Amino acid sequence: PVDVQAVVRNVATMLQDTLNPYVAQITNIKGMCASVYIPGQGIWTGVSGNSHAGQPITSDMRFGIASNSKLFCGVMLLKLAERNIISLEDSLKDWMTISNTNINPNITIRQLLNHTSGLSDPFFGAPWMDTILAHPTRVFTANEVLNWIGAPLFTAGTSYSYSNTNYVLAGM
């Protein structure tokens, strides 16, 4: 007979042994909590890293879901387009007032979703990261973030460049 509990413990150890070095290799995160559903066995949950000095991450802490939110935003906009509430060809100016001159008001929803807007991404450089690190508990508004957007990388629709800015605007 197979010792199911021993197998489950071995799988849990393998999963945790995978999570720990993965978190250690990513220098711009503090840690991670991950869960895996194993049919017939239940859910394994592992954690790795520290929230801050002396405070290990626990499975009941809240985490920002970062780029995973792009999926939800994209699906929402596609469902709105499916219902003819919006069109993927609508421009930003059709839905919002743009005050940053580095943001072309003619960029379409489609260009936001497929990263062909040409918008720069301020999220991994100064002043964004410096400001975040200096004020780690502060919540920044989308409008504040939009003020940090620099000059476009290219004319909208002519190339591709991943930019978090696209989904800040899509979410708005």
N, C-alpha and C positions, 0 to 999 in steps of 0.2 A: 504494500500500500504506500501511496505517496503522502508524505507529510505536507499537507497543503499549507499549514502555517509556516513551515520552514521555507517553502517556495515563496510565499508572500514576503517573508522577511528578507530573503535573498534578492527579490525584485526590488523591494524598498531600498535596500543597501545599494544596489546597482544604480537606481534612479538618483539617490542622494549623491553617490560618487560621481555621477555625471553632472549634476547641478553645481556642486562646489567648484570644480575647476572652471566651468563655464562662466560663473559669476566672477571668479578671480581674474579671468582674462579680459573682461569688459571693464575698462578703467573709468568710464563715465557714468556708472551706476553704483549705487550703494549696496544693492542686493536684489534678491528675487524670491518670490514665493511661486511655486508651481504645483499643479495637481494633475494627476493622471487617473482616468477612470479605467479600471481593469474589470471587464465583464465577469460577473460571477464572484468577484473577489472584493469589490468595493473601490474606494477612492484612496490613492496615496497622495499625501501632501507633504512637500518638503520646502524648507527655507534655507537661505544662505545669505550671509552678509550682515551688516550692521546699519541700523537706521541712523544712528549717530554714536559718538564715543560712549561705550559702556552699555549700549542698548541694541542687543541682537534683534534682527527682524523676526517677527512671529507671524504665524499664519492668519491671525485675526487683524493685522494691520491693514489699513487702506493704502492702495497703490494707485498712482496715476497710470492709465492704460496706454498713454502715449500714442504711438502710431496705430495701435489697434482701433482707436476711435475713428481713424480714417475710413475703415470698412463700414462702420455704422453711418457715418455722414454720407458716404458715397451711395450706400443702399437707400438712404432716405431721399436723397436727391433723385436717384433713378426711379424710385416709386412715385415721387411727385411728377416726374416727367411722364411716366407711364399713365398717370391719371390726368395728363394734360393740364396740370396746375402750373408747371414751369416747362420751359424748353431748355434742352442742353445748349442750345444756341443763344439763349438769353445772355445779355452782357451784364457785368456787374452794375453798371449805371441803371439797369432796369429794376434793380432790387435794393440798391443802397447808394448813399452819398459817399464818394471817395474824397478824402481831404489830402492824402499823401500823393504828391505829384509823381512819385516813383511807381505808383500803381495805375496802370492803364485802365480807365473805366470801360473800355471796349472788350476787355478779356471776357471770354465766355465761360459759362459753368463747365462745359466740356473741357476747356483748356485748364481749368483749375483741377478737375478730377484726374486728368491724364498727364499732369505736370508739363504742359506745353505753354504755360502762361508767360514764361520768361522772368517771373518774379524771383528776386533774390531771397535767400534764406538767412535771416539774422540769428538763428537759434543756437549756433555752435561757436559764435565768436563774440567779440566785444561789440556793443556794451551789454548785450543780452546775458551771456553767461556770467560776466563780471557782476552784473546787477543781481542775478539769481543767487549766486554764491554769497554775495554780501547780505541778501535778504531772503534766506531760504524758506521762510514761512509766509512770505507775502504772496498774495494772489494777484496776478496781473490781468487786466482786462484785455479783451481782444483789440480794442481801440488803442490801448497803450502799445501793444505789440506792433500794430500796423505802423505806428510812428517810427519804428526802428528799421523799416524796410528800406534798403538802399536802392541804387540804380538797377534797372532791369538787366538781366544777363543777356537777353536777346529779344527780338521782336516777337510778340505773342504769336504762336502757331508755326514758328519756323524751326524749332528745335525742341529738345527735351532736357529737363533738369529737375531732379527731385527737390521739392521745396515745401517745407512745412507751412509756409505762408499760404499756399494754395488752399489748404484745408482749414486754416483759420478763417479765411474769407468764405469758403464753402459753408462752414458752420454758421457763419453770421447770416 
